[in-house]
Amino acid sequence: MLVASGKVEIMPEKPMPMAGYALRKGKSEGTLDPLYARALYLEEERPAVLISLDLVRVDNELYHEISKEVSRVLGLPRKNVFVSATHIHSGPEVSTSFWNSVELDDDDVKLVSEYRAFLVERIGALVEELQPKPRELYAGSTEVKGVSSNRVSEDGPLDRECVFLFSRGEAIALNFACHPTVLPAENKKFSGDLAGAITNLFESKFRTAMFLNGAAGNVSTRFTRKAQTPDEVMRLARLFYEQVAPSLEKAHQVSGAVNVKWRNLKLKLREFPPIETIERLEEEAFKQWKSSLNAPLPVRRMCESNYLGVKILKRRLSLLEGIRSIDFRIAKMSIGRDIVALFVPAELFVEYQIAAKRASAYIHTILVGYSNGYWGYVPYGKTGDSTYEMAVSLIHPDEYGRIRETLVELVRE
């Protein structure tokens, strides 16, 4: 197997609107820790490149721009380029039309557009420096306790498995389903948050460590974090590291050809309530949020999220006029029968990941969310009723079954 990896800082050069929290006001005010783009190149019979970004999302247009540049630089098909976001909420805004977290004025749009161009240039330079060499590749997994929780229901479904793929000393990819969001909306300093802290710890052993987030739509640190501070970020990161690092010695060698396959689903959008209903729901959600300000942090965050969900939906309704369906593209990358990775352009609920793993014909199964585009939340069955995630979801509930069936079919092949 030919393997290469690298990373490059992607810090904005100017204060910018930040992404992730709709209640956050103003621009960024400095940095807690750097943001990075990381690359992992794999080749056995055919190549594949994984790009991981310390960002909230990779929208459809941004994926197009990045994959086009990587394809141009490396001379490989765009379908062999996979781009994902760690889904931090303490990085710069990268979307300017539909998915932006906060309202943007003309100056903000210019800043975001300039940053996107800078980002594509930096990633192009990063992959140009890659030098693939023959290396052994290993895979394994372990359970991680005390870091993630189901954020919709504390006792709800959860996948605590961390699956890892690594080449000793060179690179490690860590797949774990969890919103890596410890820092609050009040934070205005750029930070890789929990994902960044985890990768920094592993980069004491590897040249490059990347965090590939899983089906984390309903998974976060909401019920495991004790505070929303940089110290708490490090406590959870160390807890993760101390459980995963010893398991690397138990990993097995991976062999076989790299294979890539894409599947496109034409999904219909859900039916949205009239604007009058949305405005009434917004008013009710605002009152609930205000009345929760003295409640325990998890309750307060849940009420805040529900209020934000209604506000976001209200803003997007006008942009959805005339749109009845979307192209939902799922990518599959496998190495022999040892490991398979499914890349999904959405925030799937964790139940999809659990179903795929149970059905998989591979030794290890990875589901990477926030990849190769972005279509928002995809709840599972009725688990998303009356939640923030359901409020902002675009996809019709009738399509949830098709998404699950497609994932299961891909891992059975």
URHUWO-V362950 format. One record per residue. N is the residue number from 1. RES is the residue in one letter. PSI is psi in radians with two decimals (* if undefined). D_FIRST is the distance of its C-alpha to the first C-alpha in Angstrom with 1 decimal. Layout:
# URHUWO-V362950
n=N res=RES psi=PSI d_first=D_FIRST
n=N res=RES psi=PSI d_first=D_FIRST
This chain:
# URHUWO-V362950
n=1 res=M psi=2.25 d_first=0.0
n=2 res=L psi=2.29 d_first=3.8
n=3 res=V psi=2.46 d_first=6.2
n=4 res=A psi=2.68 d_first=10.0
n=5 res=S psi=2.92 d_first=13.1
n=6 res=G psi=2.96 d_first=16.9
n=7 res=K psi=2.75 d_first=20.3
n=8 res=V psi=2.49 d_first=23.7
n=9 res=E psi=2.48 d_first=27.1
n=10 res=I psi=0.67 d_first=28.7
n=11 res=M psi=2.27 d_first=32.2
n=12 res=P psi=2.55 d_first=35.0
n=13 res=E psi=-0.19 d_first=37.4
n=14 res=K psi=2.81 d_first=40.5
n=15 res=P psi=2.44 d_first=41.8
n=16 res=M psi=2.79 d_first=40.7
n=17 res=P psi=2.52 d_first=41.4
n=18 res=M psi=2.74 d_first=39.1
n=19 res=A psi=2.68 d_first=37.4
n=20 res=G psi=-0.64 d_first=37.5
n=21 res=Y psi=2.09 d_first=41.2
n=22 res=A psi=-0.34 d_first=44.0
n=23 res=L psi=-0.12 d_first=46.6
n=24 res=R psi=2.31 d_first=45.2
n=25 res=K psi=2.61 d_first=47.5
n=26 res=G psi=-3.06 d_first=47.1
n=27 res=K psi=3.02 d_first=44.3
n=28 res=S psi=2.70 d_first=41.9
n=29 res=E psi=0.98 d_first=43.5
n=30 res=G psi=-2.88 d_first=41.0
n=31 res=T psi=2.35 d_first=37.8
n=32 res=L psi=-0.77 d_first=37.0
n=33 res=D psi=2.72 d_first=33.3
n=34 res=P psi=2.73 d_first=30.9
n=35 res=L psi=2.56 d_first=28.9
n=36 res=Y psi=2.70 d_first=25.4
n=37 res=A psi=2.34 d_first=22.8
n=38 res=R psi=2.54 d_first=19.2
n=39 res=A psi=2.48 d_first=16.0
n=40 res=L psi=2.11 d_first=12.4
n=41 res=Y psi=2.26 d_first=10.0
n=42 res=L psi=2.41 d_first=6.8
n=43 res=E psi=2.10 d_first=5.7
n=44 res=E psi=1.81 d_first=5.2
n=45 res=E psi=-0.73 d_first=8.7
n=46 res=R psi=2.68 d_first=10.0
n=47 res=P psi=2.79 d_first=9.8
n=48 res=A psi=2.51 d_first=11.4
n=49 res=V psi=2.20 d_first=13.2
n=50 res=L psi=2.23 d_first=15.1
n=51 res=I psi=2.20 d_first=18.3
n=52 res=S psi=2.29 d_first=20.5
n=53 res=L psi=2.37 d_first=24.1
n=54 res=D psi=1.28 d_first=26.9
n=55 res=L psi=2.96 d_first=29.3
n=56 res=V psi=-0.58 d_first=31.3
n=57 res=R psi=2.87 d_first=29.9
n=58 res=V psi=1.71 d_first=28.2
n=59 res=D psi=3.02 d_first=30.9
n=60 res=N psi=-0.73 d_first=30.5
n=61 res=E psi=-0.68 d_first=31.5
n=62 res=L psi=-0.68 d_first=29.4
n=63 res=Y psi=-0.75 d_first=26.2
n=64 res=H psi=-0.80 d_first=27.3
n=65 res=E psi=-0.76 d_first=27.9
n=66 res=I psi=-0.81 d_first=24.6
n=67 res=S psi=-0.61 d_first=22.4
n=68 res=K psi=-0.76 d_first=24.4
n=69 res=E psi=-0.76 d_first=23.9
n=70 res=V psi=-0.72 d_first=20.2
n=71 res=S psi=-0.74 d_first=20.0
n=72 res=R psi=-0.79 d_first=22.5
n=73 res=V psi=-0.74 d_first=20.7
n=74 res=L psi=-0.21 d_first=17.2
n=75 res=G psi=0.64 d_first=18.5
n=76 res=L psi=2.83 d_first=16.7
n=77 res=P psi=2.53 d_first=18.7
n=78 res=R psi=-0.51 d_first=20.4
n=79 res=K psi=-0.23 d_first=19.6
n=80 res=N psi=0.19 d_first=15.9
n=81 res=V psi=2.17 d_first=17.3
n=82 res=F psi=2.21 d_first=18.3
n=83 res=V psi=2.14 d_first=20.9
n=84 res=S psi=2.77 d_first=22.6
n=85 res=A psi=2.54 d_first=25.4
n=86 res=T psi=-0.35 d_first=25.9
n=87 res=H psi=0.67 d_first=29.4
n=88 res=I psi=2.74 d_first=31.4
n=89 res=H psi=0.41 d_first=35.1
n=90 res=S psi=0.58 d_first=35.7
n=91 res=G psi=-3.10 d_first=34.0
n=92 res=P psi=2.68 d_first=35.5
n=93 res=E psi=2.46 d_first=36.5
n=94 res=V psi=0.02 d_first=34.2
n=95 res=S psi=2.59 d_first=36.1
n=96 res=T psi=0.00 d_first=39.5
n=97 res=S psi=-1.23 d_first=40.9
n=98 res=F psi=-0.73 d_first=40.3
n=99 res=W psi=-0.08 d_first=38.0
n=100 res=N psi=2.43 d_first=39.3
n=101 res=S psi=-0.57 d_first=40.5
n=102 res=V psi=2.84 d_first=43.7
n=103 res=E psi=2.42 d_first=46.1
n=104 res=L psi=2.32 d_first=45.3
n=105 res=D psi=-3.11 d_first=48.0
n=106 res=D psi=-0.68 d_first=47.6
n=107 res=D psi=-0.68 d_first=46.6
n=108 res=D psi=-0.76 d_first=44.0
n=109 res=V psi=-0.70 d_first=42.5
n=110 res=K psi=-0.75 d_first=42.3
n=111 res=L psi=-0.78 d_first=40.6
n=112 res=V psi=-0.73 d_first=37.9
n=113 res=S psi=-0.75 d_first=37.5
n=114 res=E psi=-0.68 d_first=37.1
n=115 res=Y psi=-0.67 d_first=34.6
n=116 res=R psi=-0.73 d_first=32.4
n=117 res=A psi=-0.73 d_first=32.5
n=118 res=F psi=-0.72 d_first=31.6
n=119 res=L psi=-0.82 d_first=28.7
n=120 res=V psi=-0.72 d_first=27.2
n=121 res=E psi=-0.76 d_first=27.7
n=122 res=R psi=-0.69 d_first=26.1
n=123 res=I psi=-0.68 d_first=22.9
n=124 res=G psi=-0.76 d_first=22.8
n=125 res=A psi=-0.63 d_first=23.2
n=126 res=L psi=-0.89 d_first=20.5
n=127 res=V psi=-0.44 d_first=17.7
n=128 res=E psi=-0.47 d_first=19.1
n=129 res=E psi=-0.12 d_first=18.4
n=130 res=L psi=2.43 d_first=14.7
n=131 res=Q psi=1.52 d_first=12.9
n=132 res=P psi=2.37 d_first=9.1
n=133 res=K psi=2.68 d_first=7.9
n=134 res=P psi=2.18 d_first=5.4
n=135 res=R psi=2.71 d_first=5.8
n=136 res=E psi=2.51 d_first=6.5
n=137 res=L psi=2.43 d_first=7.2
n=138 res=Y psi=2.70 d_first=10.8
n=139 res=A psi=2.66 d_first=13.4
n=140 res=G psi=-3.04 d_first=17.2
n=141 res=S psi=2.82 d_first=20.5
n=142 res=T psi=2.84 d_first=24.0
n=143 res=E psi=2.40 d_first=27.4
n=144 res=V psi=2.05 d_first=28.8
n=145 res=K psi=2.61 d_first=32.6
n=146 res=G psi=0.05 d_first=35.0
n=147 res=V psi=-0.85 d_first=33.0
n=148 res=S psi=2.78 d_first=33.2
n=149 res=S psi=2.68 d_first=36.1
n=150 res=N psi=2.10 d_first=37.1
n=151 res=R psi=-0.22 d_first=39.1
n=152 res=V psi=-0.72 d_first=41.3
n=153 res=S psi=2.13 d_first=42.5
n=154 res=E psi=-0.52 d_first=41.9
n=155 res=D psi=0.23 d_first=41.7
n=156 res=G psi=3.08 d_first=39.7
n=157 res=P psi=2.57 d_first=36.3
n=158 res=L psi=2.46 d_first=33.4
n=159 res=D psi=1.87 d_first=29.7
n=160 res=R psi=0.06 d_first=29.1
n=161 res=E psi=2.29 d_first=25.6
n=162 res=C psi=2.09 d_first=22.9
n=163 res=V psi=2.35 d_first=19.4
n=164 res=F psi=2.57 d_first=16.6
n=165 res=L psi=2.22 d_first=12.8
n=166 res=F psi=2.76 d_first=11.7
n=167 res=S psi=2.13 d_first=9.9
n=168 res=R psi=2.19 d_first=12.9
n=169 res=G psi=-0.36 d_first=15.0
n=170 res=E psi=-1.07 d_first=12.9
n=171 res=A psi=2.64 d_first=13.2
n=172 res=I psi=2.39 d_first=14.6
n=173 res=A psi=2.18 d_first=15.7
n=174 res=L psi=2.07 d_first=18.9
n=175 res=N psi=2.07 d_first=20.5
n=176 res=F psi=2.33 d_first=24.2
n=177 res=A psi=1.90 d_first=27.2
n=178 res=C psi=2.25 d_first=29.9
n=179 res=H psi=2.04 d_first=31.8
n=180 res=P psi=0.84 d_first=31.1
n=181 res=T psi=1.71 d_first=34.7
n=182 res=V psi=-0.76 d_first=36.8
n=183 res=L psi=2.51 d_first=38.6
n=184 res=P psi=3.06 d_first=41.6
n=185 res=A psi=-0.47 d_first=42.9
n=186 res=E psi=-0.35 d_first=45.2
n=187 res=N psi=2.21 d_first=42.3
n=188 res=K psi=0.29 d_first=42.2
n=189 res=K psi=2.39 d_first=39.7
n=190 res=F psi=2.44 d_first=36.1
n=191 res=S psi=2.55 d_first=33.7
n=192 res=G psi=-0.03 d_first=30.3
n=193 res=D psi=-2.53 d_first=32.3
n=194 res=L psi=-0.71 d_first=30.7
n=195 res=A psi=-0.74 d_first=27.2
n=196 res=G psi=-0.70 d_first=27.4
n=197 res=A psi=-0.68 d_first=28.8
n=198 res=I psi=-0.83 d_first=26.1
n=199 res=T psi=-0.63 d_first=23.3
n=200 res=N psi=-0.69 d_first=25.4
n=201 res=L psi=-0.75 d_first=25.7
n=202 res=F psi=-0.37 d_first=22.0
n=203 res=E psi=0.09 d_first=21.5
n=204 res=S psi=-0.30 d_first=23.5
n=205 res=K psi=-0.41 d_first=20.4
n=206 res=F psi=2.62 d_first=17.6
n=207 res=R psi=-0.71 d_first=17.5
n=208 res=T psi=2.33 d_first=17.2
n=209 res=A psi=2.27 d_first=18.3
n=210 res=M psi=2.47 d_first=18.9
n=211 res=F psi=1.97 d_first=21.4
n=212 res=L psi=1.82 d_first=20.8
n=213 res=N psi=2.61 d_first=24.2
n=214 res=G psi=-2.60 d_first=25.0
n=215 res=A psi=1.49 d_first=28.1
n=216 res=A psi=0.34 d_first=30.4
n=217 res=G psi=-0.64 d_first=33.4
n=218 res=N psi=0.48 d_first=35.7
n=219 res=V psi=2.33 d_first=34.0
n=220 res=S psi=-2.89 d_first=34.7
n=221 res=T psi=0.30 d_first=36.1
n=222 res=R psi=-0.73 d_first=39.6
n=223 res=F psi=0.12 d_first=40.8
n=224 res=T psi=-0.46 d_first=38.7
n=225 res=R psi=2.58 d_first=39.4
n=226 res=K psi=-0.23 d_first=42.6
n=227 res=A psi=3.12 d_first=43.0
n=228 res=Q psi=1.04 d_first=41.5
n=229 res=T psi=2.82 d_first=41.0
n=230 res=P psi=-0.62 d_first=38.4
n=231 res=D psi=-0.67 d_first=39.1
n=232 res=E psi=-0.60 d_first=38.4
n=233 res=V psi=-0.83 d_first=35.1
n=234 res=M psi=-0.61 d_first=34.1
n=235 res=R psi=-0.82 d_first=35.6
n=236 res=L psi=-0.66 d_first=33.5
n=237 res=A psi=-0.76 d_first=30.3
n=238 res=R psi=-0.66 d_first=31.0
n=239 res=L psi=-0.73 d_first=31.8
n=240 res=F psi=-0.88 d_first=28.4
n=241 res=Y psi=-0.76 d_first=26.6
n=242 res=E psi=-0.40 d_first=28.6
n=243 res=Q psi=-0.52 d_first=27.7
n=244 res=V psi=-0.78 d_first=24.0
n=245 res=A psi=-0.78 d_first=23.0
n=246 res=P psi=-0.42 d_first=24.3
n=247 res=S psi=-0.25 d_first=22.3
n=248 res=L psi=-0.53 d_first=18.9
n=249 res=E psi=-0.31 d_first=19.8
n=250 res=K psi=0.04 d_first=20.0
n=251 res=A psi=2.74 d_first=16.5
n=252 res=H psi=2.72 d_first=14.6
n=253 res=Q psi=2.46 d_first=11.0
n=254 res=V psi=2.41 d_first=9.1
n=255 res=S psi=2.80 d_first=7.8
n=256 res=G psi=2.92 d_first=8.5
n=257 res=A psi=2.62 d_first=8.5
n=258 res=V psi=2.20 d_first=9.2
n=259 res=N psi=2.50 d_first=12.9
n=260 res=V psi=2.40 d_first=15.6
n=261 res=K psi=2.50 d_first=19.3
n=262 res=W psi=2.58 d_first=22.4
n=263 res=R psi=2.25 d_first=25.8
n=264 res=N psi=2.27 d_first=29.0
n=265 res=L psi=2.25 d_first=32.0
n=266 res=K psi=1.86 d_first=35.4
n=267 res=L psi=2.39 d_first=36.9
n=268 res=K psi=2.61 d_first=40.6
n=269 res=L psi=2.72 d_first=41.8
n=270 res=R psi=2.86 d_first=44.2
n=271 res=E psi=2.20 d_first=47.9
n=272 res=F psi=2.58 d_first=48.9
n=273 res=P psi=2.78 d_first=52.3
n=274 res=P psi=2.77 d_first=54.9
n=275 res=I psi=-0.58 d_first=55.0
n=276 res=E psi=-0.69 d_first=58.2
n=277 res=T psi=-0.71 d_first=56.4
n=278 res=I psi=-0.74 d_first=53.5
n=279 res=E psi=-0.64 d_first=56.0
n=280 res=R psi=-0.73 d_first=57.8
n=281 res=L psi=-0.64 d_first=54.5
n=282 res=E psi=-0.76 d_first=53.7
n=283 res=E psi=-0.75 d_first=57.1
n=284 res=E psi=-0.73 d_first=56.7
n=285 res=A psi=-0.63 d_first=53.2
n=286 res=F psi=-0.74 d_first=54.5
n=287 res=K psi=-0.73 d_first=57.4
n=288 res=Q psi=-0.71 d_first=55.1
n=289 res=W psi=-0.83 d_first=52.8
n=290 res=K psi=-0.68 d_first=55.9
n=291 res=S psi=-0.22 d_first=57.4
n=292 res=S psi=0.04 d_first=54.2
n=293 res=L psi=-0.40 d_first=54.0
n=294 res=N psi=0.12 d_first=55.5
n=295 res=A psi=2.93 d_first=53.5
n=296 res=P psi=2.64 d_first=50.5
n=297 res=L psi=-0.82 d_first=47.4
n=298 res=P psi=-0.68 d_first=45.4
n=299 res=V psi=-0.75 d_first=48.4
n=300 res=R psi=-0.74 d_first=49.0
n=301 res=R psi=-0.60 d_first=45.4
n=302 res=M psi=-0.76 d_first=45.7
n=303 res=C psi=-0.70 d_first=48.9
n=304 res=E psi=-0.76 d_first=47.6
n=305 res=S psi=-0.72 d_first=44.5
n=306 res=N psi=-0.69 d_first=46.8
n=307 res=Y psi=-0.77 d_first=49.0
n=308 res=L psi=-0.66 d_first=46.1
n=309 res=G psi=-0.74 d_first=44.9
n=310 res=V psi=-0.71 d_first=48.3
n=311 res=K psi=-0.78 d_first=48.5
n=312 res=I psi=-0.77 d_first=45.1
n=313 res=L psi=-0.74 d_first=46.0
n=314 res=K psi=-0.75 d_first=49.4
n=315 res=R psi=-0.56 d_first=47.8
n=316 res=R psi=-0.25 d_first=45.4
n=317 res=L psi=-0.78 d_first=47.9
n=318 res=S psi=-0.51 d_first=49.2
n=319 res=L psi=-0.24 d_first=45.8
n=320 res=L psi=-0.04 d_first=45.2
n=321 res=E psi=2.24 d_first=48.3
n=322 res=G psi=-0.13 d_first=47.7
n=323 res=I psi=2.16 d_first=44.1
n=324 res=R psi=-0.37 d_first=43.8
n=325 res=S psi=2.87 d_first=40.1
n=326 res=I psi=2.76 d_first=36.6
n=327 res=D psi=2.04 d_first=33.2
n=328 res=F psi=1.78 d_first=30.9
n=329 res=R psi=2.08 d_first=27.3
n=330 res=I psi=2.29 d_first=24.7
n=331 res=A psi=2.54 d_first=21.0
n=332 res=K psi=2.25 d_first=18.5
n=333 res=M psi=2.24 d_first=14.7
n=334 res=S psi=2.71 d_first=13.2
n=335 res=I psi=1.86 d_first=10.0
n=336 res=G psi=-2.40 d_first=11.6
n=337 res=R psi=0.21 d_first=14.7
n=338 res=D psi=-0.72 d_first=13.5
n=339 res=I psi=2.50 d_first=14.0
n=340 res=V psi=2.45 d_first=15.8
n=341 res=A psi=2.25 d_first=17.0
n=342 res=L psi=2.21 d_first=20.3
n=343 res=F psi=2.13 d_first=21.4
n=344 res=V psi=2.31 d_first=25.2
n=345 res=P psi=0.96 d_first=27.6
n=346 res=A psi=3.05 d_first=30.1
n=347 res=E psi=1.48 d_first=31.3
n=348 res=L psi=2.58 d_first=31.2
n=349 res=F psi=2.66 d_first=33.3
n=350 res=V psi=-0.36 d_first=31.3
n=351 res=E psi=-0.55 d_first=32.8
n=352 res=Y psi=-0.72 d_first=30.4
n=353 res=Q psi=-0.77 d_first=27.4
n=354 res=I psi=-0.75 d_first=29.2
n=355 res=A psi=-0.73 d_first=29.9
n=356 res=A psi=-0.74 d_first=26.3
n=357 res=K psi=-0.69 d_first=25.0
n=358 res=R psi=-0.56 d_first=27.9
n=359 res=A psi=-0.17 d_first=27.2
n=360 res=S psi=2.48 d_first=23.4
n=361 res=A psi=0.06 d_first=21.9
n=362 res=Y psi=2.76 d_first=18.6
n=363 res=I psi=-0.77 d_first=18.3
n=364 res=H psi=2.44 d_first=17.9
n=365 res=T psi=2.24 d_first=19.4
n=366 res=I psi=2.34 d_first=19.3
n=367 res=L psi=2.12 d_first=22.1
n=368 res=V psi=1.96 d_first=21.9
n=369 res=G psi=3.12 d_first=25.4
n=370 res=Y psi=0.69 d_first=26.7
n=371 res=S psi=2.40 d_first=24.0
n=372 res=N psi=0.65 d_first=24.3
n=373 res=G psi=-3.13 d_first=28.1
n=374 res=Y psi=2.20 d_first=30.7
n=375 res=W psi=0.37 d_first=33.5
n=376 res=G psi=-2.77 d_first=34.8
n=377 res=Y psi=2.51 d_first=35.6
n=378 res=V psi=1.65 d_first=35.2
n=379 res=P psi=3.04 d_first=37.4
n=380 res=Y psi=2.06 d_first=37.2
n=381 res=G psi=-2.28 d_first=40.3
n=382 res=K psi=0.19 d_first=43.4
n=383 res=T psi=-0.28 d_first=41.7
n=384 res=G psi=0.08 d_first=41.9
n=385 res=D psi=2.35 d_first=45.7
n=386 res=S psi=0.53 d_first=47.7
n=387 res=T psi=2.90 d_first=44.8
n=388 res=Y psi=-0.76 d_first=43.6
n=389 res=E psi=-0.70 d_first=40.3
n=390 res=M psi=-0.65 d_first=42.4
n=391 res=A psi=-0.65 d_first=44.8
n=392 res=V psi=-0.08 d_first=42.2
n=393 res=S psi=2.45 d_first=40.1
n=394 res=L psi=-0.48 d_first=40.2
n=395 res=I psi=2.39 d_first=39.0
n=396 res=H psi=2.37 d_first=41.6
n=397 res=P psi=-0.44 d_first=41.5
n=398 res=D psi=-0.34 d_first=41.7
n=399 res=E psi=-0.18 d_first=38.1
n=400 res=Y psi=-0.71 d_first=36.6
n=401 res=G psi=-0.70 d_first=36.5
n=402 res=R psi=-0.71 d_first=34.6
n=403 res=I psi=-0.82 d_first=31.9
n=404 res=R psi=-0.82 d_first=31.6
n=405 res=E psi=-0.65 d_first=31.6
n=406 res=T psi=-0.75 d_first=28.9
n=407 res=L psi=-0.79 d_first=26.5
n=408 res=V psi=-0.74 d_first=27.3
n=409 res=E psi=-0.73 d_first=26.9
n=410 res=L psi=-0.66 d_first=23.4
n=411 res=V psi=-0.19 d_first=22.2
n=412 res=R psi=-0.35 d_first=24.0
n=413 res=E psi=* d_first=22.5
